[in-house]
Amino acid sequence: MMPGEETMLSKRLHGMQIGGKKGEEVEERHCRLTVMGASCVGKSAIISQFLYDTFSSDYHETVEDLHRKEVDINGSKVILDILDTAGTHEFPGMRKLAIATSDAFILVYSVDNDASFEEVKLLREQIVNERGDTNVPIVIVGNKADVGEQTRIMEQETAETIACVEWGCGYVEASAKQNLNIPQIFAEMLRLSDIPSLKIWEGQRTKRKRLLSAPLPTIHHVFETPKGPKRNSCAVS
C-alpha cells in the first residue's frame, strides 16, 4: 500500500455525515457501494447519469471519487455512498480497503470487450475471497448495450446466466450513453442488499434465491451532493 493511501480513502469513506451537529448522534440508513471494473468501461459515466443526468464522451482516468445521494426507497430514505474506483491495478491498497468497507458492489464490463468481462470475473473472485462470503451483494453490469450485435462478446442471456446462476449475482445491461437502464442498476443493487427499510425484506435477512426473484424497489431521487469542480473521472459510454 502506498504511504497515506489508506488514510486518504478512510477519511473519504467514513467522514461524510448528513444532518446534526459535529459529535451529535445522527440516525441514518447507509449503503456504501463501490463501482469497479476495467478502464474505459463507463463506470464514471454510469454514476454521472444516475446522479446528475449527464453524459460526456471525454475520457479522464479515475483514481478514486466518492459521491453521496439520498434516495427514497418505497417510502424510506437511504443514503448511498458511491465510490468510483480506478480501472487499473496501480492502487491495490485502495482497492482492498474499498472491498473491506463496502456493503455492495457494482462490477462493470463493456459488452464489446472480452478482457473487461474477464476483469469482472477476477474482481468478483477477489471480493468473495477477501470477504469470505459468497453472498456479498454484487451486481454485474454489461455497459455499452447500444453497440451493434456483431460487436458483442456474448449474448445477453449467456452473460446473465453466468452472473445470476453461476455467480449468484444480479445482472443488468445498460447504456450510459443512451441513459438506458441506469436506475435499474442501483435498484437491483439495493434489492440484493440487506437494508431493513426495504419492505420486500419484511425486516428479516432473505435468502439470495428470493432476492433474485423479488420486485425491484422504486427509487425516487431526494437529495444529491452538488456537482463540484471536476476531478479525475472516466466518462465513457
Disulfide bonds with the S-S distance in Angstrom:
none
